[in-house]
Amino acid sequence: MKATWRGVVLAESDDTVVVEGNHYFPADSLVHEHFVDSPHTTFCPWKGTARYKSVRVGDETNPEAAWCYAEPKPAAAQIRGRFAFWHGVEVGE
């Protein structure tokens, strides 16, 4: 699977985990130069607290376009430390 935005590959892996229709990529599959930490968090009752990263490609920024559950609840242990995408990031083969 590959995650792209503005034609740039953000992550690529054949080891994604699908939860609620989202592909969660291993952290080491991210092209880290395109990510900036965000203070934004959200809470899911069964997964826990998600922390976000903004995506930066050239002069453009896509705020909070990636999220990760660093310490998920037990029911979501399979996505620990993995990243998923939204806000126009395309995920496909």
C-alpha positions as CSV (number, residue, x, y, z in Angstrom):
1,M,0.0,0.0,0.0
2,K,1.1,3.6,-0.6
3,A,-0.1,6.9,0.9
4,T,0.4,9.9,-1.3
5,W,-0.5,13.6,-1.2
6,R,0.1,16.1,-4.0
7,G,1.8,13.3,-6.0
8,V,4.4,12.7,-3.3
9,V,4.8,9.3,-1.5
10,L,4.3,9.8,2.3
11,A,4.4,6.1,3.2
12,E,4.7,2.7,1.5
13,S,4.4,-0.8,3.0
14,D,3.1,-4.2,2.3
15,D,2.4,-4.5,6.1
16,T,-0.6,-2.4,6.8
17,V,-3.4,-3.2,9.3
18,V,-6.9,-2.2,8.3
19,V,-9.2,-0.9,11.1
20,E,-12.5,0.8,10.4
21,G,-11.5,1.1,6.7
22,N,-8.2,2.9,7.4
23,H,-4.8,1.4,6.5
24,Y,-2.4,1.8,9.4
25,F,1.2,2.0,8.2
26,P,4.3,1.0,10.3
27,A,6.1,4.1,11.5
28,D,9.3,3.1,9.7
29,S,7.5,3.2,6.4
30,L,6.9,7.0,6.6
31,V,9.0,9.4,4.7
32,H,9.7,11.4,7.8
33,E,10.8,14.6,6.1
34,H,7.1,15.2,5.1
35,F,5.8,15.1,8.7
36,V,5.6,17.7,11.4
37,D,4.3,17.0,15.0
38,S,0.9,18.6,15.8
39,P,-0.4,19.3,19.3
40,H,-3.8,18.0,18.2
41,T,-5.3,14.9,19.8
42,T,-8.6,13.0,19.7
43,F,-10.0,10.3,21.9
44,C,-11.7,7.1,20.7
45,P,-13.6,5.0,23.4
46,W,-12.1,1.7,22.2
47,K,-8.8,2.8,20.6
48,G,-7.6,5.5,23.0
49,T,-5.9,8.8,22.3
50,A,-4.7,9.6,18.8
51,R,-1.8,12.0,18.3
52,Y,-1.5,13.8,14.9
53,K,1.1,14.9,12.5
54,S,0.7,17.5,9.7
55,V,1.9,16.6,6.2
56,R,4.2,19.0,4.5
57,V,5.1,18.8,0.7
58,G,7.0,21.7,-0.6
59,D,5.4,24.9,0.6
60,E,2.0,23.2,1.3
61,T,0.9,21.9,4.6
62,N,-2.0,19.5,5.2
63,P,-2.9,20.0,8.9
64,E,-3.4,16.9,11.1
65,A,-3.5,14.6,8.0
66,A,-1.9,11.6,9.8
67,W,-2.7,10.1,13.2
68,C,-1.2,7.4,15.4
69,Y,-2.2,5.6,18.6
70,A,1.1,5.3,20.4
71,E,-0.5,3.6,23.4
72,P,-3.8,2.2,22.3
73,K,-6.3,0.4,24.4
74,P,-5.9,-3.5,24.4
75,A,-8.7,-3.9,21.8
76,A,-6.6,-1.9,19.3
77,A,-3.2,-3.3,20.2
78,Q,-2.6,-4.3,16.5
79,I,-2.3,-0.6,15.5
80,R,0.2,0.5,18.2
81,G,2.6,3.0,16.7
82,R,1.1,2.8,13.3
83,F,-0.1,5.8,11.2
84,A,-3.3,6.3,9.2
85,F,-4.2,9.2,6.9
86,W,-7.1,11.4,5.9
87,H,-7.7,15.0,4.7
88,G,-7.1,14.2,1.0
89,V,-4.2,11.8,1.4
90,E,-4.8,9.0,-1.1
91,V,-4.2,5.4,0.1
92,G,-4.1,2.6,-2.4
93,E,-1.9,0.0,-4.2
